[in-house]
């Protein structure tokens, strides 16, 4: 049981999941995540796979990760450093899609940029940044209700844009004689701002460096052509791609 | 049983053994095999076959899970290799991870290694500048280390030999301190690099030329390289993944398949050389002890001649670990200097700036090289308060970026059509010569061993006052040159990186004329054990400023021919 306990503990960040009889189980196979079959990614993937395999052995075959957070919702096992529920993932997709919406061509949510964002936050950010990101994402609907009057999903696209744009400008000074609740709200809103900044950065990267963009919209050239050291800028004709 | 043993020994007996399959070892193997010598090549890592074992070579950026970035957890577990510029998601599988081969840093030293067939030749920066007598006579003229036992004339034809086969592109610049070679057409310097070249001439006459760096890429003579199955460089700039065209020189694409084709090469992978066997009665080395990396069992292989090309520090480790009654302190180490006088290249400093001229121009396409400053400091005579000098890289480029303000369809359209063209950004980095000193050394730990039972290597290598003065001078001189060329917003940096990250560690078994003060003779043989040749970085008496691989290759080819000429059994 040692393996299960330690893996599970890691997966859900010290929540008392083993003893929680309310735990749900979800199926989130590691191999659904796009990954390399080589090198470092393989190494990481193998670690996760081994962990999940160990879980599978102990749970009679199903690869499961129990939910242990207070919302009693499932935790997405692929992002073991984060406590992401499917509804937070959906919220993240909506924010990313507000940053890069569908138009003439697909938008962020159409190509699941939210999954890339979660991979990057989970794998490539430091623990403190991960915490701020999750704090901001978890507090985002409260912020949305305050700034836009409704939870994010219930807003119109225009309202969503206004709420996200305002989120980048959040700047709260501590009130005089700030009480605990005010302090928490302020810290949550600061986290919302930082979460939005992280989300925007990875939305742009994930969108531009997606299979969709790199194969269908602006095919990536592995062979860039021979070097030319003096090209007139005025001679470079580029077709405008409409978003 | 007796016969079986004899057969088994026969099977493990070759005419030559080459330890290491990388830059220099593959050249020794190629020369030996090509001339009919039955050669065993020992490689401690796995096999990497050209094309077949380059899993990332044709991957598009989106196919990398983290778009090239190394995940945080991997960086945490591998702080040393993570500092290497090329340790990215596309080439991480060709680097040794920190815990795979631990060593002891008595002083900070980032030891970057590639344990696989081809070694670091898959990963190198492919810059190939010749040495001249300004380099070979350096220690004698300036009074440090010991005199090199060879001069440019001894190695010139071997430079030509390896340049021709490897494929080197460059321009004939006619510089006495950076001799011309067998060059394929050079890549183009861009308009601002050419402008700077002219400014240098205007401001400094012929004393500080900036030229196109010579690089090991095929740009012509295509039929000749087709014999090796290699084709023209496509300027992909993805070399570290292994090249599907064989456009740059690597052991995997060039020398090793060539050696294999002769039928004379036996390649044994996962073979960690423990030590070289010395036979006191015969007064020479007779073979090597090898640890199988998988089974951890010890085996012996035998040969008349042994080439040690394990990469500089591992070559030192093997020699130090090859103890016998005759050589209690390591093979050939009668003078106690083995492992000492290690040196490297100082890459700490850089200068960048902007140029607002030629704004109507930009560049297109890719280029696997850049501009290069051959050493100009203390070249003709000692003129500063520090010894020797530095070479430097130079390049200019413009960046295209997108306005990333706001959100929504406007942002989307902006990032799909990046339209902001930067000023010309110019940059340079230094490659400084460091002075070999007895106090910069590697030695074996008496207590700690690795997972194969090999003693850990202790590394004790550091900068000194000479290096500090040189960094200061480089920053001052480059700033002055940039300023006189009209570059603006000049910024200098000294990142204080640890030695090792230059991946140009050298010395420990230096060449010299006198067995009392050197380990190797002019033909790369151990003075005290002449059938052992060392032609990798370990043999270097001084470092000069050029990227060293070309010189190792030429040394290896030259030494292989020396061995063939002098062995009675070939």
HADDOCK unambig.tbl for C-alpha pairs under 7 A between the chains (distance, minus, plus):
assign (segid A and resid 34 and name CA) (segid B and resid 65 and name CA) 6.79 0.50 0.50
assign (segid A and resid 35 and name CA) (segid B and resid 65 and name CA) 5.50 0.50 0.50
assign (segid A and resid 36 and name CA) (segid B and resid 64 and name CA) 6.55 0.50 0.50
assign (segid A and resid 36 and name CA) (segid B and resid 65 and name CA) 6.60 0.50 0.50
assign (segid A and resid 39 and name CA) (segid B and resid 92 and name CA) 5.92 0.50 0.50
assign (segid A and resid 39 and name CA) (segid B and resid 93 and name CA) 4.46 0.50 0.50
assign (segid A and resid 40 and name CA) (segid B and resid 89 and name CA) 6.68 0.50 0.50
assign (segid A and resid 40 and name CA) (segid B and resid 92 and name CA) 6.36 0.50 0.50
assign (segid A and resid 40 and name CA) (segid B and resid 93 and name CA) 6.81 0.50 0.50
assign (segid A and resid 98 and name CA) (segid B and resid 408 and name CA) 6.09 0.50 0.50
assign (segid A and resid 99 and name CA) (segid B and resid 407 and name CA) 4.67 0.50 0.50
assign (segid A and resid 99 and name CA) (segid B and resid 408 and name CA) 4.99 0.50 0.50
assign (segid A and resid 100 and name CA) (segid B and resid 407 and name CA) 6.71 0.50 0.50
assign (segid A and resid 100 and name CA) (segid B and resid 408 and name CA) 5.20 0.50 0.50
assign (segid A and resid 100 and name CA) (segid B and resid 409 and name CA) 6.48 0.50 0.50
assign (segid A and resid 100 and name CA) (segid B and resid 412 and name CA) 5.75 0.50 0.50
assign (segid A and resid 101 and name CA) (segid B and resid 408 and name CA) 5.93 0.50 0.50
assign (segid A and resid 101 and name CA) (segid B and resid 409 and name CA) 6.40 0.50 0.50
assign (segid A and resid 120 and name CA) (segid B and resid 66 and name CA) 6.50 0.50 0.50
assign (segid A and resid 123 and name CA) (segid B and resid 71 and name CA) 5.21 0.50 0.50
assign (segid A and resid 123 and name CA) (segid B and resid 72 and name CA) 5.97 0.50 0.50
assign (segid A and resid 124 and name CA) (segid B and resid 71 and name CA) 4.56 0.50 0.50
assign (segid A and resid 124 and name CA) (segid B and resid 72 and name CA) 4.74 0.50 0.50
assign (segid A and resid 125 and name CA) (segid B and resid 72 and name CA) 6.22 0.50 0.50
assign (segid A and resid 126 and name CA) (segid B and resid 72 and name CA) 6.74 0.50 0.50
assign (segid A and resid 209 and name CA) (segid B and resid 61 and name CA) 6.55 0.50 0.50
assign (segid A and resid 209 and name CA) (segid B and resid 62 and name CA) 5.22 0.50 0.50
assign (segid A and resid 210 and name CA) (segid B and resid 62 and name CA) 5.20 0.50 0.50
assign (segid A and resid 211 and name CA) (segid B and resid 62 and name CA) 5.66 0.50 0.50
assign (segid A and resid 222 and name CA) (segid B and resid 236 and name CA) 6.25 0.50 0.50
assign (segid A and resid 223 and name CA) (segid B and resid 234 and name CA) 6.23 0.50 0.50
assign (segid A and resid 223 and name CA) (segid B and resid 235 and name CA) 6.78 0.50 0.50
assign (segid A and resid 223 and name CA) (segid B and resid 236 and name CA) 5.17 0.50 0.50
assign (segid A and resid 224 and name CA) (segid B and resid 235 and name CA) 6.93 0.50 0.50
assign (segid A and resid 224 and name CA) (segid B and resid 236 and name CA) 6.33 0.50 0.50
assign (segid A and resid 224 and name CA) (segid B and resid 365 and name CA) 5.01 0.50 0.50
assign (segid A and resid 224 and name CA) (segid B and resid 366 and name CA) 5.84 0.50 0.50
assign (segid A and resid 225 and name CA) (segid B and resid 235 and name CA) 6.86 0.50 0.50
assign (segid A and resid 225 and name CA) (segid B and resid 365 and name CA) 4.68 0.50 0.50
assign (segid A and resid 225 and name CA) (segid B and resid 366 and name CA) 6.35 0.50 0.50
assign (segid A and resid 226 and name CA) (segid B and resid 235 and name CA) 6.56 0.50 0.50
assign (segid A and resid 226 and name CA) (segid B and resid 365 and name CA) 5.01 0.50 0.50
assign (segid A and resid 226 and name CA) (segid B and resid 366 and name CA) 6.03 0.50 0.50
assign (segid A and resid 227 and name CA) (segid B and resid 188 and name CA) 6.87 0.50 0.50
assign (segid A and resid 227 and name CA) (segid B and resid 364 and name CA) 5.73 0.50 0.50
assign (segid A and resid 227 and name CA) (segid B and resid 365 and name CA) 4.27 0.50 0.50
assign (segid A and resid 227 and name CA) (segid B and resid 366 and name CA) 5.03 0.50 0.50
assign (segid A and resid 227 and name CA) (segid B and resid 367 and name CA) 5.69 0.50 0.50
assign (segid A and resid 228 and name CA) (segid B and resid 363 and name CA) 5.51 0.50 0.50
assign (segid A and resid 228 and name CA) (segid B and resid 364 and name CA) 5.18 0.50 0.50
assign (segid A and resid 228 and name CA) (segid B and resid 365 and name CA) 6.23 0.50 0.50
assign (segid A and resid 229 and name CA) (segid B and resid 188 and name CA) 6.30 0.50 0.50
assign (segid A and resid 229 and name CA) (segid B and resid 189 and name CA) 6.16 0.50 0.50
assign (segid A and resid 229 and name CA) (segid B and resid 190 and name CA) 3.69 0.50 0.50
assign (segid A and resid 229 and name CA) (segid B and resid 191 and name CA) 5.76 0.50 0.50
assign (segid A and resid 229 and name CA) (segid B and resid 363 and name CA) 4.80 0.50 0.50
assign (segid A and resid 229 and name CA) (segid B and resid 364 and name CA) 6.87 0.50 0.50
assign (segid A and resid 230 and name CA) (segid B and resid 190 and name CA) 5.95 0.50 0.50
assign (segid A and resid 230 and name CA) (segid B and resid 191 and name CA) 5.43 0.50 0.50
assign (segid A and resid 230 and name CA) (segid B and resid 361 and name CA) 5.63 0.50 0.50
assign (segid A and resid 230 and name CA) (segid B and resid 362 and name CA) 5.74 0.50 0.50
assign (segid A and resid 230 and name CA) (segid B and resid 363 and name CA) 5.57 0.50 0.50
assign (segid A and resid 231 and name CA) (segid B and resid 361 and name CA) 5.27 0.50 0.50
assign (segid A and resid 231 and name CA) (segid B and resid 362 and name CA) 5.20 0.50 0.50
assign (segid A and resid 231 and name CA) (segid B and resid 363 and name CA) 5.50 0.50 0.50
assign (segid A and resid 231 and name CA) (segid B and resid 364 and name CA) 6.96 0.50 0.50
assign (segid A and resid 232 and name CA) (segid B and resid 360 and name CA) 5.78 0.50 0.50
assign (segid A and resid 232 and name CA) (segid B and resid 361 and name CA) 4.52 0.50 0.50
assign (segid A and resid 232 and name CA) (segid B and resid 362 and name CA) 6.34 0.50 0.50
assign (segid A and resid 233 and name CA) (segid B and resid 360 and name CA) 5.63 0.50 0.50
assign (segid A and resid 233 and name CA) (segid B and resid 361 and name CA) 5.32 0.50 0.50
assign (segid A and resid 233 and name CA) (segid B and resid 362 and name CA) 6.04 0.50 0.50
assign (segid A and resid 240 and name CA) (segid B and resid 417 and name CA) 6.42 0.50 0.50
assign (segid A and resid 241 and name CA) (segid B and resid 416 and name CA) 6.34 0.50 0.50
assign (segid A and resid 241 and name CA) (segid B and resid 417 and name CA) 6.52 0.50 0.50
assign (segid A and resid 242 and name CA) (segid B and resid 413 and name CA) 5.94 0.50 0.50
assign (segid A and resid 243 and name CA) (segid B and resid 409 and name CA) 6.22 0.50 0.50
assign (segid A and resid 243 and name CA) (segid B and resid 412 and name CA) 5.68 0.50 0.50
assign (segid A and resid 243 and name CA) (segid B and resid 413 and name CA) 4.86 0.50 0.50
